[in-house]
């Protein structure tokens, strides 16, 4: 996809007046708006458990051109932008039926009647213009603070028609970064296991469930997908050779390595910021966690205890590792300090706590816990030990995985029968299924953040 600031001749001619008047405002908004606006107040406090969703209005984009294709692009683009921002859990989308202004009459501040938007309680407004010609799409998108009557962001994009979704996501990332000071999840991926072909294979989809594609073609059991910090490699366990072996493959080239050891090789977990990973191996007889290179060569043994040690997850700085052990008799979560070899028990509530996932912010760990006859997702604050139960009374909920900004958690659930992939906020709100797919889907793994492309 090509994205640039050089506009198409036709859209320049039509919108020349707009761009001349607001060129300085747009540039100011791009380079200074974040600092100025956030210095005054924070729009969104992502660490607030009682987060109030910001009411936002997104009217249909202004169509630059005639014909059904232009009208269709206007509706599709504005709907996609609404759905993408709503996915974050930060925004309340206002019903277009309540809008008092002509949704396509104004793109710029002097012609916007901000009172019409504040009257319907819209605190933010996004306007857009779109032109499609010769399979090329050009878009002009702006974010306004309606109460301050201020332009916050102004962006122009150009790309192939098929890249419209990427353009929308890039703008959404600009919006979230401006309002929170942190980049969003719009370029991230989810890996997961599905048996829709009759065998358990790994698939990869976009953060919102869009465009799931099969990654492995092993025609056997494949489990435990794990992303490297760079997002370029995926480690997993496969029975393709008759036993659970560890594989490490490049995402694009699908070339990689296999660990050649007897026994089981399961539950890989990459060390943040390093080309190393841990995995549970049993070649010595007991199931212990080992540290490996990115090519699958053993560096050293990380756990030494009777009983199973499995399900490692690393702190963001790579200095600590949480894992599951039965050393106390039942599966519980422990934390090991790598430098000192000191191990401490984290979970005491309940007799079955597994599948820990360390938040990218570093302060919390999500895990699966047996509650009565069901399995639910719990989040524990590492310092205080305070627990927050995120799911309850809706089937078995397992395999939590954090988004790279720590705002969302993906997980698998049997609440509708077969296991499917769901997502929720870090506080358990806005729980919804990601996509519809044949068979069962389990073991979700959220990729690290990627640079926008």
Phi, psi and omega per residue, in radians:
X1 nan 2.440 3.085
X2 -1.863 2.148 3.063
X3 -2.079 2.278 -3.096
X4 -2.665 2.985 -3.142
X5 -1.745 0.066 -3.138
X6 -1.584 1.888 -3.011
X7 -1.372 2.726 3.055
X8 -1.149 2.538 -3.056
X9 -1.011 -0.678 -3.056
X10 -1.214 -0.759 -3.128
X11 -1.206 -0.527 3.075
X12 -1.110 -0.738 -3.112
X13 -1.121 -0.747 -3.086
X14 -1.248 -0.663 -3.008
X15 -1.911 0.299 -3.061
X16 -1.007 -0.711 -3.119
X17 -1.066 -0.785 -3.120
X18 -1.080 -0.808 -3.023
X19 -1.203 -0.641 -3.138
X20 -1.116 -0.800 -3.077
X21 -1.172 -0.661 -2.975
X22 -1.909 0.249 3.116
X23 -1.034 -0.829 -3.121
X24 -1.136 -0.689 -3.132
X25 -1.118 -0.750 -3.124
X26 -1.103 -0.843 -3.133
X27 -1.058 -0.732 3.111
X28 -1.078 -0.732 3.136
X29 -1.121 -0.627 -3.104
X30 -1.201 -0.746 -2.973
X31 -1.755 -0.373 -3.095
X32 -2.165 -0.232 -3.022
X33 -1.051 -0.715 -3.105
X34 -1.061 -0.821 -3.081
X35 -1.185 -0.732 -3.097
X36 -1.154 -0.898 -3.047
X37 -1.205 -0.705 -3.107
X38 -1.299 -0.388 3.062
X39 -1.180 -0.518 -3.130
X40 -1.368 -0.827 3.079
X41 -2.933 2.761 3.099
X42 -1.543 2.252 3.067
X43 -1.251 -0.783 -3.061
X44 -2.288 2.168 3.010
X45 -1.749 1.726 -3.015
X46 -1.227 -0.209 3.117
X47 -1.631 0.066 -3.132
X48 -1.511 2.029 -3.125
X49 -1.190 -0.277 3.114
X50 -1.892 0.750 -3.069
X51 -0.962 2.203 3.063
X52 -1.591 2.178 3.137
X53 -1.258 2.387 -3.111
X54 -1.430 2.162 3.065
X55 -1.170 2.196 -3.089
X56 -2.322 2.434 3.113
X57 -1.892 2.283 3.092
X58 -2.285 1.543 3.109
X59 -1.212 2.895 3.080
X60 -1.010 2.476 3.122
X61 -1.114 2.661 3.048
X62 -1.335 2.172 -3.117
X63 -1.538 2.071 3.106
X64 -1.637 1.642 -3.074
X65 2.359 2.926 -3.096
X66 -1.952 2.947 3.052
X67 1.759 2.863 -3.092
X68 -1.130 -0.551 -3.122
X69 -1.145 -0.700 3.138
X70 -1.152 -0.753 3.124
X71 -1.128 -0.708 3.127
X72 -1.120 -0.715 3.132
X73 -1.139 -0.617 3.113
X74 -1.079 -0.838 -3.123
X75 -1.203 -0.813 -3.089
X76 -1.099 -0.728 -3.120
X77 -1.144 -0.785 -3.132
X78 -1.200 -0.649 3.094
X79 -1.134 -0.746 -3.140
X80 -1.115 -0.712 3.114
X81 -1.110 -0.716 3.114
X82 -1.087 -0.827 -3.115
X83 -1.111 -0.672 -3.095
X84 -1.193 -0.767 3.109
X85 -1.216 -0.650 -3.133
X86 -1.112 -0.523 -3.122
X87 -1.027 -0.524 -3.081
X88 -1.181 -0.427 -3.069
X89 1.493 0.036 -3.105
X90 -1.552 -0.324 -2.927
X91 -2.158 2.607 2.973
X92 -1.900 1.966 -3.110
X93 -1.375 2.177 -3.130
X94 -1.446 2.500 -3.116
X95 -1.164 2.219 -3.130
X96 -1.118 -0.375 3.106
X97 -1.159 -0.308 -3.139
X98 -1.631 -0.067 -3.092
X99 -1.169 2.394 -3.134
X100 -1.657 -0.324 -3.102
X101 -1.723 2.685 2.980
X102 -1.090 2.070 -2.972
X103 -1.106 -0.369 -3.107
X104 -2.031 0.242 -3.039
X105 -1.494 -0.371 -3.044
X106 -2.461 2.414 3.111
X107 -2.035 -0.311 -2.974
X108 -2.233 2.794 -2.969
X109 -0.965 -0.837 -3.077
X110 -1.035 -0.479 -3.104
X111 -1.719 -0.019 3.126
X112 -1.557 2.209 3.030
X113 -1.537 1.614 -3.032
X114 -1.116 -0.441 3.131
X115 -1.118 -0.572 3.097
X116 -1.122 -0.501 -3.137
X117 -1.517 -0.698 3.094
X118 -1.187 -0.503 3.123
X119 -1.070 -0.606 3.117
X120 -1.638 0.246 3.040
X121 1.239 0.450 3.029
X122 -1.416 2.091 3.111
X123 -1.586 -0.436 3.079
X124 -2.237 2.647 3.129
X125 -2.422 2.332 3.042
X126 -2.067 2.176 3.053
X127 -1.998 2.740 -3.113
X128 -2.650 2.650 3.000
X129 -2.194 2.490 -3.074
X130 -2.437 2.408 3.068
X131 -2.301 2.263 3.056
X132 -2.120 2.153 3.132
X133 -2.657 2.299 3.110
X134 0.956 0.740 3.087
X135 1.183 0.269 3.090
X136 -1.992 2.400 3.105
X137 -1.980 2.383 3.039
X138 -2.176 2.342 -3.070
X139 -2.324 2.473 3.043
X140 -2.116 2.050 -3.057
X141 -2.211 2.422 -3.124
X142 -2.423 2.467 3.053
X143 -1.964 2.282 -3.135
X144 -2.123 2.548 2.869
X145 -1.574 1.979 -3.010
X146 -1.264 -0.583 -3.105
X147 -1.306 -0.652 3.090
X148 -1.510 -0.122 -3.114
X149 0.906 0.883 -2.997
X150 -2.253 2.408 2.999
X151 -1.341 2.183 3.121
X152 -1.718 -0.716 -3.132
X153 -2.483 2.424 2.982
X154 -2.371 2.188 -3.079
X155 -2.410 2.557 3.029
X156 -2.154 2.383 -3.104
X157 -2.305 2.654 3.041
X158 -2.479 2.357 3.119
X159 -2.930 -3.121 3.079
X160 -1.207 2.694 -3.114
X161 -0.970 -0.659 -3.109
X162 -1.199 -0.223 -3.094
X163 -1.655 0.203 -3.095
X164 -1.022 -0.685 3.130
X165 -1.096 -0.693 3.123
X166 -1.147 -0.673 3.119
X167 -1.106 -0.817 3.133
X168 -1.040 -0.760 -3.122
X169 -1.146 -0.639 3.117
X170 -1.119 -0.732 3.108
X171 -1.161 -0.689 3.110
X172 -1.055 -0.648 3.098
X173 -1.138 -0.665 3.069
X174 -1.065 -0.749 -3.127
X175 -1.102 -0.873 -3.105
X176 -1.127 -0.710 3.121
X177 -1.097 -0.713 -3.140
X178 -1.121 -0.691 -3.039
X179 -1.503 -0.431 -3.069
X180 -2.049 -0.305 -3.054
X181 1.410 0.103 -3.136
X182 -2.307 2.527 3.093
X183 -1.231 2.612 -3.091
X184 -1.491 -2.810 -3.013
X185 -1.905 0.209 -2.870
X186 -1.266 -0.204 3.083
X187 -1.914 0.169 -3.067
X188 -1.568 2.938 -3.105
X189 -2.252 2.859 2.990
X190 -2.157 2.268 2.949
X191 -1.757 2.574 -3.137
X192 -2.762 2.947 3.129
X193 -1.850 2.347 3.093
X194 -2.400 2.509 3.087
X195 -1.873 0.464 -3.085
X196 -1.094 -0.376 3.112
X197 -1.602 -0.055 -3.046
X198 1.787 -0.272 3.062
X199 -2.212 2.719 3.123
X200 -1.395 1.962 3.138
X201 -2.192 2.786 3.115
X202 -1.620 2.360 3.083
X203 -2.122 2.798 3.068
X204 -2.290 2.326 3.102
X205 -2.334 2.981 3.048
X206 -1.209 2.917 -3.071
X207 -0.958 -0.531 -3.079
X208 -1.746 0.224 3.119
X209 1.574 -0.056 -3.113
X210 -1.254 2.478 2.968
X211 1.030 0.987 3.067
X212 -1.200 2.320 -3.139
X213 -2.287 2.497 -3.127
X214 -1.308 2.281 -3.126
X215 -1.744 -0.733 3.125
X216 -1.855 2.652 3.103
X217 -2.344 0.943 -3.021
X218 -1.532 -0.313 -3.132
X219 0.961 0.708 3.114
X220 -2.739 -2.802 3.130
X221 -1.498 2.149 3.089
X222 -2.266 2.270 -2.967
X223 -2.446 3.034 2.953
X224 0.963 0.955 3.062
X225 -1.135 2.428 -3.133
X226 -2.507 2.215 -3.109
X227 -1.489 2.470 2.965
X228 -1.304 2.859 -3.119
X229 -1.073 -0.550 3.136
X230 -1.397 -0.258 -3.065
X231 1.339 0.120 -3.090
X232 -1.629 -0.330 -3.132
X233 -2.147 2.645 3.048
X234 -2.261 2.176 3.057
X235 -1.765 2.585 3.140
X236 -2.840 2.955 3.070
X237 -1.891 2.352 3.127
X238 -2.396 2.551 3.090
X239 -1.675 0.378 -3.040
X240 -1.060 -0.430 3.112
X241 -1.855 0.311 3.037
X242 1.661 -0.205 3.085
X243 -2.481 2.859 -3.085
X244 -1.277 1.756 3.134
X245 -1.863 2.693 3.135
X246 -1.634 2.270 3.100
X247 -2.131 2.531 3.062
X248 -2.242 2.077 -3.070
X249 -2.255 2.562 3.013
X250 -1.251 2.345 -3.060
X251 -1.071 -0.755 -3.061
X252 -1.518 -0.783 -3.084
X253 -1.509 -0.357 -3.132
X254 1.010 0.420 2.982
X255 -1.737 2.652 -3.102
X256 -3.076 -2.573 -2.994
X257 -2.330 2.767 3.032
X258 -2.264 2.379 3.092
X259 -1.369 2.156 -3.108
X260 -1.771 1.593 3.086
X261 -2.560 2.645 3.070
X262 -1.309 2.881 3.125
X263 1.450 -2.953 -3.102
X264 -1.518 2.675 3.110
X265 -2.442 1.751 -2.978
X266 -2.353 2.975 2.974
X267 0.919 1.033 3.076
X268 -1.209 2.622 3.083
X269 -2.630 2.128 -3.081
X270 -1.381 2.509 3.061
X271 -1.381 2.168 -3.101
X272 -0.983 2.294 3.066
X273 1.334 0.068 -3.122
X274 -2.315 2.719 3.108
X275 -1.585 1.019 3.132
X276 -2.476 2.737 3.105
X277 -2.605 2.807 3.051
X278 -1.891 2.785 3.080
X279 -2.796 2.704 3.068
X280 -1.572 2.143 -3.113
X281 -2.166 2.667 -3.116
X282 -2.210 0.346 -3.086
X283 -1.133 -0.361 3.122
X284 -1.562 -0.046 -3.141
X285 1.989 -0.861 3.109
X286 -1.683 2.694 3.099
X287 -1.469 1.892 -3.116
X288 -2.215 2.835 -3.132
X289 -1.688 2.304 -3.120
X290 -2.118 2.699 3.032
X291 -1.725 2.304 -3.075
X292 -2.177 2.757 2.961
X293 -1.341 2.971 3.100
X294 -1.158 -0.196 3.056
X295 -1.712 0.059 3.072
X296 1.548 0.271 3.104
X297 -1.598 2.396 -3.076
X298 -1.255 2.267 3.079
X299 -1.662 -0.960 3.095
X300 -2.884 2.955 -3.131
X301 -1.614 2.310 -3.056
X302 -1.724 -0.486 3.137
X303 -2.163 2.569 3.122
X304 -2.523 1.627 3.138
X305 -2.764 2.779 3.016
X306 -1.253 2.538 -3.116
X307 1.629 2.960 -3.053
X308 -1.330 2.345 2.958
X309 -2.108 2.153 -2.981
X310 -2.711 3.099 2.998
X311 1.014 0.949 3.114
X312 -1.256 2.601 2.998
X313 -2.569 2.447 -2.962
X314 -1.837 2.542 2.998
X315 -1.155 2.707 -3.088
X316 -1.004 -0.512 3.136
X317 -1.559 -0.026 3.102
X318 1.265 0.169 -3.092
X319 -1.576 -0.256 -3.122
X320 -2.343 2.696 3.118
X321 -2.341 2.168 2.996
X322 -1.641 2.570 -3.114
X323 -2.760 2.956 3.134
X324 -1.822 2.348 3.126
X325 -2.469 2.602 3.050
X326 -1.791 0.370 -3.083
X327 -1.107 -0.385 3.098
X328 -1.701 0.050 3.103
X329 1.970 -0.627 3.094
X330 -2.203 2.745 -3.138
X331 -1.101 2.057 3.113
X332 -2.369 2.852 -3.098
X333 -1.740 2.317 3.140
X334 -2.143 2.810 3.067
X335 -2.178 2.275 3.118
X336 -1.961 2.252 2.995
X337 -1.516 2.044 -2.984
X338 -1.093 -0.770 -3.060
X339 -1.150 -0.708 -3.054
X340 -1.712 -0.208 -3.061
X341 1.182 0.182 -3.141
X342 -1.285 2.305 3.137
X343 -2.089 2.295 3.102
X344 -2.290 2.584 -3.134
X345 -1.443 2.351 -3.118
X346 -1.718 -0.793 -3.043
X347 -1.804 2.393 3.085
X348 -2.250 -0.375 -3.112
X349 -1.419 2.105 -3.139
X350 1.581 2.872 -3.058
X351 -1.924 0.074 -3.089
X352 -2.621 1.636 -3.123
X353 -2.189 2.087 -3.024
X354 -2.451 -3.136 3.019
X355 0.939 0.923 3.124
X356 -1.183 2.577 3.077
X357 -2.438 1.999 -3.073
X358 -1.379 2.268 -3.121
X359 -1.202 2.525 3.102
X360 -1.042 -0.426 3.068
X361 -1.310 -0.344 3.027
X362 1.606 -0.117 -3.030
X363 -1.706 -0.205 -3.055
X364 -2.382 2.746 3.016
X365 -2.278 2.221 3.022
X366 -1.643 2.547 3.139
X367 -2.716 2.964 3.107
X368 -1.735 2.354 -3.099
X369 -2.360 2.438 3.068
X370 -1.346 2.138 3.095
X371 -2.129 1.748 -3.050
X372 1.199 -2.028 3.119
X373 -1.814 0.036 -3.101
X374 -2.073 2.775 3.086
X375 -1.866 2.293 -3.108
X376 -2.270 2.861 3.133
X377 -1.605 2.229 3.104
X378 -2.101 2.543 2.985
X379 -2.050 2.284 3.119
X380 -2.026 2.325 3.012
X381 -1.357 2.142 -2.982
X382 -1.131 -0.690 -3.096
X383 -1.314 -0.836 -3.040
X384 -1.563 -0.382 -3.067
X385 1.369 0.088 -3.132
X386 -1.182 2.377 -3.092
X387 -1.840 2.535 3.033
X388 -2.305 2.040 -3.139
X389 -1.500 2.084 -3.035
X390 -1.635 -0.477 3.125
X391 -2.211 2.685 -3.133
X392 -2.901 2.285 3.010
X393 1.214 0.376 -3.131
X394 -2.304 1.115 3.120
X395 1.237 -2.838 3.088
X396 -1.605 2.303 -3.117
X397 -2.154 2.092 -2.963
X398 -2.432 3.060 2.993
X399 0.918 1.009 3.099
X400 -1.194 2.516 3.085
X401 -2.513 2.315 -3.042
X402 -1.490 2.535 2.903
X403 -1.204 2.694 -3.062
X404 -1.116 -0.267 3.074
X405 -1.735 0.112 3.109
X406 1.150 0.219 -3.085
X407 -1.552 -0.430 -3.059
X408 -2.278 2.771 3.066
X409 -2.302 2.185 3.007
X410 -1.673 2.630 -3.099
X411 -2.812 2.941 3.057
X412 -1.827 2.582 -3.097
X413 -2.600 2.554 3.086
X414 -1.798 0.359 -3.043
X415 -1.082 -0.399 3.109
X416 -1.927 0.299 -3.129
X417 2.003 -1.765 3.086
X418 -1.212 2.685 -3.135
X419 -1.178 2.290 3.111
X420 -2.338 2.920 -3.139
X421 -1.634 2.265 3.127
X422 -2.174 2.954 3.085
X423 -2.457 2.623 3.105
X424 -2.632 2.916 3.053
X425 -1.281 2.937 -3.124
X426 -1.130 -0.196 3.098
X427 -1.855 0.123 3.063
X428 1.553 0.069 -3.140
X429 -1.535 2.924 3.062
X430 0.963 0.817 3.129
X431 -1.329 2.221 3.135
X432 -2.674 2.702 3.126
X433 -1.385 2.511 -3.062
X434 -1.376 -0.780 -3.042
X435 -2.756 2.927 3.084
X436 -1.878 2.204 -3.085
X437 -2.631 2.538 -3.131
X438 -1.112 2.636 3.084
X439 1.323 -2.828 -3.139
X440 -1.804 2.576 3.070
X441 -2.193 2.271 -3.072
X442 -2.453 -3.125 2.992
X443 0.898 0.896 3.108
X444 -1.186 2.551 3.078
X445 -2.424 2.068 -3.095
X446 -1.480 2.328 -3.130
X447 -1.273 2.856 2.973
X448 -1.209 3.010 3.099
X449 -1.247 2.383 3.091
X450 -1.832 2.651 2.988
X451 -1.183 2.452 3.117
X452 -1.062 2.425 -3.107
X453 -2.113 nan nan
